[in-house]
């Protein structure tokens, strides 16, 4: 009878089992790889993820009213706004007390500014209240506050304060989609046509960005094809001219188009000189959608040419020659054999140009006028000028959602795996 032998275990020179030694080596290599990527992860976290999270929070944050007027907010919870009567003396007393404190801390205007986003007039109401409440020393506070400004005696004023005193709000998103919540009924209502601007801006942004992407493709495809088919020496020289715009300031390139496109500019002067148009019929090509499309097509053209060129360079020239040798017309051979192989470059260039175009705001601001601005211009306005960061953040989140939705649609139709840069 044979005695079963024990299975031998492979060990390293120091006597450690080989399996354990390999696991340790793999663990060390993963730690080294992670430590090399860690600076990039930290940069993405600080420069990308945290700002987006902050933008998401600002778009729903409504804590300022609770922070500055906490007693008034609590007292208003017991008030029935549908009763048709003003809040009781307790609410007015709390409001007077808290406006006095906010005035000392110089915060009373912040509440007025926040409520003014929802209904005009509140900014001036709280500024005036900050000056008037110091003379209100004793009850009845209700009568004294109404005497300081008759708007405190309107039920609508208190309805707005109560409605927008919650910690979170959907008001910014409603405003970004041209809706508002009626303070009296609490129902969501669409804004009148003259006040409805953001949906039009979203639609204009999508339409002009698509047009710019199409024009860069129409112009860039022949140029990329020429770069890919000429000799390497000539191609290297010509590619410098494609990259040359990157060496020039964006502001300089944009203002150059202002000089070219204005009614007294170079292009109009040339058209008058050759007799195509008369002096009184000069074309308006600046401070409108035409100026935005022309300037942005020029600026974004390299972002279409480079992906196309890098993909075309990898397509063997023998494909078309083989199709022609088999009897196909050169044009048919190009469209049936060569063009389908450029699909990954077309996809990469198109999505690159479209995503950059949809978020542009410097060029539309300079050459777009009232009919050529993008939604990004309104976002910049609310962040830097009106300081309505909540609405600006809501517009930014919606724009980000549109881009992600289009990216997912592109992935479903074309396939992100088919997008190549060379």
C-alpha positions as CSV (number, residue, x, y, z in Angstrom):
1,X,0.0,0.0,0.0
2,X,1.4,3.4,-1.1
3,X,1.7,6.2,1.4
4,X,0.4,9.5,-0.1
5,X,3.1,12.1,-0.3
6,X,2.6,15.5,1.0
7,X,2.1,18.2,-1.7
8,X,5.2,20.3,-2.0
9,X,4.9,24.0,-1.4
10,X,7.0,26.4,-3.5
11,X,9.0,28.9,-1.4
12,X,11.2,31.8,-2.1
13,X,14.9,32.1,-1.1
14,X,14.0,33.4,2.3
15,X,11.6,30.6,2.9
16,X,8.4,32.5,2.3
17,X,5.7,30.6,0.4
18,X,5.7,31.8,-3.2
19,X,1.9,32.5,-3.2
20,X,2.3,34.9,-0.2
21,X,5.3,36.5,-1.8
22,X,3.5,37.1,-5.1
23,X,0.5,38.6,-3.2
24,X,2.8,41.0,-1.3
25,X,4.4,42.1,-4.6
26,X,1.1,42.7,-6.2
27,X,-0.1,44.7,-3.2
28,X,3.1,46.8,-3.3
29,X,2.7,47.5,-7.0
30,X,-0.9,48.6,-6.4
31,X,0.1,50.9,-3.6
32,X,2.8,52.4,-5.8
33,X,0.4,52.9,-8.7
34,X,-2.2,54.4,-6.5
35,X,0.3,56.8,-4.9
36,X,1.3,58.0,-8.4
37,X,-2.4,58.6,-9.4
38,X,-3.2,60.1,-6.0
39,X,-2.2,63.7,-6.9
40,X,-4.5,63.6,-10.0
41,X,-7.4,62.2,-7.9
42,X,-6.9,65.0,-5.4
43,X,-6.8,67.6,-8.1
44,X,-10.0,66.2,-9.7
45,X,-11.7,66.2,-6.2
46,X,-10.7,69.8,-5.5
47,X,-11.1,71.3,-8.9
48,X,-14.1,69.3,-10.2
49,X,-16.1,67.2,-7.8
50,X,-16.2,69.7,-4.9
51,X,-17.3,72.7,-7.1
52,X,-20.1,70.5,-8.7
53,X,-21.3,69.4,-5.2
54,X,-21.2,73.0,-4.1
55,X,-23.2,74.0,-7.2
56,X,-25.8,71.3,-6.5
57,X,-26.2,72.5,-2.9
58,X,-26.5,76.2,-3.9
59,X,-29.3,75.4,-6.4
60,X,-31.6,74.1,-3.6
61,X,-30.2,76.0,-0.5
62,X,-32.7,78.3,1.1
63,X,-31.4,78.5,4.7
64,X,-30.7,82.3,4.8
65,X,-34.3,83.2,5.9
66,X,-34.2,80.6,8.7
67,X,-30.7,81.8,9.8
68,X,-31.6,85.5,10.0
69,X,-35.3,85.3,11.0
70,X,-35.6,82.1,13.0
71,X,-38.3,83.2,15.5
72,X,-40.4,84.8,12.7
73,X,-40.2,81.6,10.7
74,X,-41.4,79.5,13.6
75,X,-44.2,81.9,14.5
76,X,-45.4,82.0,10.9
77,X,-45.9,78.2,10.9
78,X,-49.0,78.8,13.1
79,X,-50.4,81.4,10.7
80,X,-53.1,80.3,8.3
81,X,-52.4,82.3,5.1
82,X,-55.7,81.2,3.6
83,X,-57.7,82.9,6.4
84,X,-57.4,86.3,4.7
85,X,-56.1,87.8,7.9
86,X,-52.6,89.2,8.8
87,X,-50.4,87.3,11.2
88,X,-50.9,88.0,14.9
89,X,-48.8,90.3,17.1
90,X,-46.4,87.6,18.0
91,X,-45.1,87.4,14.4
92,X,-44.8,91.1,14.1
93,X,-42.9,91.3,17.4
94,X,-40.5,88.6,16.3
95,X,-39.9,90.3,13.0
96,X,-39.1,93.7,14.6
97,X,-36.7,92.1,17.1
98,X,-34.9,90.1,14.4
99,X,-34.7,92.9,11.9
100,X,-33.0,95.0,14.7
101,X,-30.5,92.3,15.3
102,X,-29.9,91.8,11.6
103,X,-29.4,95.5,11.1
104,X,-26.7,95.5,13.7
105,X,-25.0,92.5,12.0
106,X,-25.7,94.1,8.6
107,X,-27.6,91.0,7.4
108,X,-31.1,92.3,7.0
109,X,-30.4,93.2,3.3
110,X,-29.5,89.6,2.6
111,X,-33.0,88.4,3.5
112,X,-34.5,91.1,1.3
113,X,-32.2,90.2,-1.6
114,X,-33.1,86.5,-1.3
115,X,-36.9,87.2,-1.3
116,X,-36.5,89.8,-4.0
117,X,-35.5,86.9,-6.4
118,X,-39.0,85.5,-5.9
119,X,-41.0,88.8,-5.8
120,X,-39.7,92.3,-6.6
121,X,-39.8,94.9,-3.9
122,X,-38.5,92.9,-0.9
123,X,-35.0,94.3,-1.2
124,X,-36.3,97.8,-0.6
125,X,-38.7,96.6,2.0
126,X,-36.0,95.2,4.3
127,X,-33.6,98.0,3.6
128,X,-36.3,100.5,4.7
129,X,-37.3,98.3,7.7
130,X,-33.6,98.3,8.8
131,X,-33.8,102.1,9.1
132,X,-37.3,102.3,10.6
133,X,-37.4,99.6,13.3
134,X,-35.0,101.4,15.6
135,X,-37.7,103.8,16.5
136,X,-40.1,101.0,17.4
137,X,-39.6,100.6,21.2
138,X,-42.8,99.1,22.5
139,X,-46.0,97.3,21.5
140,X,-48.2,97.3,19.5
141,X,-45.5,96.1,17.0
142,X,-48.0,95.2,14.4
143,X,-49.4,98.7,14.0
144,X,-45.9,100.3,14.2
145,X,-44.4,98.1,11.6
146,X,-47.3,98.6,9.2
147,X,-47.0,102.4,9.8
148,X,-43.3,102.2,8.8
149,X,-44.3,100.7,5.4
150,X,-47.8,99.7,4.3
151,X,-46.4,96.6,2.5
152,X,-46.1,95.0,6.0
153,X,-50.0,95.2,6.1
154,X,-50.4,93.2,2.9
155,X,-51.1,89.4,3.3
156,X,-49.0,88.8,0.1
157,X,-45.8,90.0,1.8
158,X,-46.2,87.4,4.6
159,X,-47.2,84.7,2.2
160,X,-43.9,85.1,0.3
161,X,-41.9,85.1,3.6
162,X,-43.6,82.0,4.8
163,X,-43.3,80.1,1.5
164,X,-39.6,80.8,1.1
165,X,-38.5,80.2,4.6
166,X,-37.9,76.5,4.3
167,X,-34.4,75.1,4.4
168,X,-34.5,73.8,0.8
169,X,-36.4,75.2,-2.2
170,X,-37.3,74.3,-5.8
171,X,-37.7,77.9,-6.6
172,X,-34.4,78.3,-8.4
173,X,-35.1,75.3,-10.7
174,X,-38.6,76.5,-11.4
175,X,-37.2,80.0,-12.3
176,X,-34.5,78.3,-14.5
177,X,-37.3,76.6,-16.5
178,X,-39.5,79.7,-16.7
179,X,-41.9,78.7,-13.9
180,X,-42.7,80.1,-10.5
181,X,-44.7,79.1,-7.5
182,X,-47.7,81.3,-6.7
183,X,-47.3,82.5,-3.0
184,X,-51.0,82.7,-2.6
185,X,-52.1,79.3,-4.0
186,X,-48.8,77.4,-3.8
187,X,-49.3,76.2,-7.4
188,X,-46.6,76.1,-10.0
189,X,-47.3,78.6,-12.8
190,X,-45.5,79.4,-16.1
191,X,-44.1,82.8,-16.5
192,X,-45.6,85.2,-19.1
193,X,-44.1,85.2,-22.6
194,X,-42.1,88.4,-22.0
195,X,-40.6,87.0,-18.8
196,X,-39.9,83.6,-20.2
197,X,-36.2,83.7,-21.3
198,X,-34.3,80.7,-20.1
199,X,-36.0,77.9,-22.2
200,X,-35.4,80.1,-25.2
201,X,-31.8,80.5,-24.3
202,X,-31.4,76.7,-23.7
203,X,-32.9,76.0,-27.1
204,X,-30.7,78.7,-28.8
205,X,-27.6,77.3,-27.2
206,X,-28.4,73.8,-28.4
207,X,-29.3,75.0,-31.9
208,X,-26.3,77.2,-32.4
209,X,-23.9,74.7,-30.9
210,X,-25.2,72.0,-33.3
211,X,-24.8,74.5,-36.2
212,X,-21.2,75.3,-35.2
213,X,-20.4,71.6,-34.9
214,X,-21.8,71.0,-38.4
215,X,-19.9,73.9,-39.9
216,X,-16.6,72.8,-38.3
217,X,-17.2,69.3,-39.8
218,X,-18.0,70.7,-43.3
219,X,-14.9,72.9,-43.3
220,X,-12.6,70.6,-41.2
221,X,-13.1,67.3,-43.1
222,X,-11.5,68.4,-46.4
223,X,-8.7,70.1,-44.6
224,X,-8.0,67.0,-42.4
225,X,-8.2,64.8,-45.6
226,X,-5.6,67.0,-47.3
227,X,-3.3,66.9,-44.3
228,X,-3.6,63.1,-44.2
229,X,-2.9,62.5,-47.9
230,X,0.0,64.9,-48.6
231,X,3.6,64.1,-47.9
232,X,4.7,63.9,-44.2
233,X,7.0,66.9,-44.6
234,X,4.2,69.1,-46.1
235,X,1.7,67.8,-43.6
236,X,3.9,68.8,-40.7
237,X,4.2,72.3,-42.1
238,X,0.5,72.6,-42.7
239,X,-0.4,71.3,-39.2
240,X,1.4,74.4,-37.8
241,X,-1.2,76.6,-39.4
242,X,-4.0,74.5,-37.8
243,X,-2.3,74.9,-34.4
244,X,-1.5,78.6,-34.9
245,X,-4.8,79.9,-33.4
246,X,-3.9,78.2,-30.1
247,X,-0.8,80.5,-29.9
248,X,-3.1,83.6,-30.1
249,X,-5.2,84.9,-27.3
250,X,-8.9,84.0,-27.5
251,X,-9.7,87.6,-26.8
252,X,-7.6,88.8,-29.7
253,X,-9.2,86.3,-32.1
254,X,-12.7,87.3,-31.0
255,X,-12.1,91.1,-31.3
256,X,-10.5,90.5,-34.7
257,X,-13.8,89.2,-35.9
258,X,-15.5,92.3,-34.6
259,X,-13.2,94.4,-36.9
260,X,-13.9,92.0,-39.8
261,X,-17.7,91.6,-39.5
262,X,-18.9,95.1,-38.3
263,X,-20.9,97.2,-40.8
264,X,-17.9,99.4,-41.4
265,X,-15.5,96.5,-41.3
266,X,-13.3,94.8,-43.8
267,X,-15.8,92.3,-45.2
268,X,-18.5,94.8,-45.8
269,X,-16.0,97.3,-47.3
270,X,-14.9,94.5,-49.7
271,X,-18.5,93.6,-50.7
272,X,-19.2,97.3,-51.4
273,X,-16.0,97.6,-53.4
274,X,-16.8,94.7,-55.7
275,X,-20.4,95.8,-56.1
276,X,-22.1,92.9,-54.5
277,X,-23.9,95.2,-52.1
278,X,-24.4,99.0,-52.0
279,X,-23.2,101.3,-49.3
280,X,-26.7,101.6,-47.7
281,X,-27.2,97.8,-47.7
282,X,-24.2,96.8,-45.5
283,X,-24.8,93.5,-43.8
284,X,-25.3,93.2,-40.0
285,X,-22.9,90.3,-39.2
286,X,-21.9,91.3,-35.7
287,X,-23.7,91.4,-32.3
288,X,-26.1,88.8,-33.5
289,X,-26.3,85.0,-34.0
290,X,-24.3,85.3,-37.2
291,X,-21.3,86.8,-35.4
292,X,-21.4,84.1,-32.8
293,X,-21.5,81.3,-35.3
294,X,-18.7,82.7,-37.5
295,X,-16.4,83.5,-34.7
296,X,-16.9,80.2,-32.8
297,X,-16.6,78.1,-35.9
298,X,-13.2,79.7,-36.5
299,X,-12.1,79.2,-32.9
300,X,-13.3,75.6,-32.6
301,X,-12.2,74.4,-36.0
302,X,-8.9,72.9,-34.8
303,X,-10.8,70.7,-32.3
304,X,-12.5,69.1,-35.3
305,X,-9.5,68.9,-37.6
306,X,-7.1,67.3,-35.2
307,X,-9.2,64.2,-34.3
308,X,-10.1,63.7,-38.0
309,X,-6.5,64.0,-39.1
310,X,-5.3,61.6,-36.4
311,X,-7.8,58.9,-37.5
312,X,-7.4,59.5,-41.3
313,X,-3.6,59.1,-40.9
314,X,-4.2,55.5,-39.7
315,X,-6.4,54.5,-42.7
316,X,-4.4,52.6,-45.3
317,X,-4.4,54.3,-48.7
318,X,-4.6,50.9,-50.3
319,X,-8.2,50.5,-49.3
320,X,-9.4,53.1,-51.9
321,X,-7.0,51.9,-54.5
322,X,-8.2,48.4,-54.1
323,X,-11.8,49.5,-54.5
324,X,-11.0,51.5,-57.7
325,X,-9.0,48.5,-59.1
326,X,-12.1,46.4,-58.6
327,X,-14.2,48.7,-60.8
328,X,-15.6,51.3,-58.3
329,X,-15.7,54.9,-59.3
330,X,-13.2,57.0,-57.2
331,X,-16.1,59.0,-55.6
332,X,-18.0,55.8,-54.8
333,X,-14.8,54.2,-53.4
334,X,-14.3,57.2,-51.2
335,X,-17.8,57.3,-49.8
336,X,-18.2,53.5,-49.4
337,X,-14.7,52.6,-48.2
338,X,-12.8,55.6,-46.9
339,X,-15.5,57.7,-45.3
340,X,-17.0,55.0,-43.0
341,X,-13.5,54.5,-41.6
342,X,-13.4,58.1,-40.5
343,X,-16.4,57.6,-38.3
344,X,-14.5,57.4,-35.0
345,X,-12.7,60.7,-35.8
346,X,-16.0,62.4,-36.8
347,X,-17.6,61.2,-33.5
348,X,-14.6,62.4,-31.4
349,X,-14.4,65.8,-33.2
350,X,-18.2,66.4,-33.1
351,X,-18.7,65.6,-29.4
352,X,-15.6,67.6,-28.5
353,X,-16.7,70.7,-30.5
354,X,-20.3,70.5,-29.3
355,X,-19.4,70.2,-25.6
356,X,-17.0,73.1,-25.8
357,X,-19.4,75.2,-27.7
358,X,-22.3,74.6,-25.4
359,X,-20.4,76.1,-22.5
360,X,-18.7,79.0,-24.2
361,X,-19.5,82.5,-22.9
362,X,-16.6,84.9,-23.8
363,X,-17.1,84.9,-27.5
364,X,-20.9,85.1,-27.5
365,X,-20.7,87.9,-24.9
366,X,-18.5,89.9,-27.2
367,X,-20.0,89.3,-30.6
368,X,-23.4,87.7,-29.9
369,X,-25.5,90.8,-28.9
370,X,-29.0,90.0,-27.8
371,X,-29.7,87.3,-30.3
372,X,-26.4,85.4,-30.1
373,X,-25.8,84.9,-26.4
374,X,-25.8,81.4,-24.8
375,X,-27.2,80.2,-21.6
376,X,-23.7,80.2,-20.2
377,X,-23.8,84.0,-20.5
378,X,-26.7,84.2,-18.1
379,X,-25.0,81.8,-15.7
380,X,-22.0,84.1,-15.7
381,X,-24.2,87.1,-15.2
382,X,-26.0,85.6,-12.2
383,X,-22.7,84.4,-10.6
384,X,-20.7,87.6,-11.1
385,X,-23.2,90.5,-11.5
386,X,-26.7,89.8,-10.0
387,X,-25.1,87.5,-7.3
388,X,-28.1,85.2,-7.6
389,X,-25.9,82.2,-7.1
390,X,-28.9,79.8,-6.6
391,X,-30.4,80.5,-10.0
392,X,-26.9,80.5,-11.6
393,X,-26.2,77.1,-10.0
394,X,-29.6,75.7,-11.1
395,X,-29.0,76.8,-14.7
396,X,-25.6,75.2,-14.5
397,X,-27.0,71.9,-13.1
398,X,-29.6,71.8,-15.9
399,X,-26.9,72.5,-18.6
400,X,-24.8,69.7,-17.1
401,X,-27.7,67.4,-17.1
402,X,-28.4,68.2,-20.8
403,X,-24.8,67.5,-21.7
404,X,-24.8,64.2,-19.8
405,X,-28.1,63.2,-21.5
406,X,-26.7,63.9,-24.9
407,X,-23.5,62.1,-24.1
408,X,-25.5,59.0,-23.1
409,X,-27.6,59.3,-26.2
410,X,-24.4,59.5,-28.3
411,X,-23.1,56.4,-26.5
412,X,-26.4,54.5,-27.2
413,X,-26.5,55.4,-30.9
414,X,-22.8,55.6,-31.9
415,X,-21.1,53.9,-29.0
416,X,-18.4,55.7,-27.0
417,X,-16.0,52.8,-27.7
418,X,-16.1,53.8,-31.4
419,X,-14.8,57.3,-30.6
420,X,-11.1,57.5,-31.2
421,X,-8.5,60.2,-31.4
422,X,-6.1,58.1,-33.5
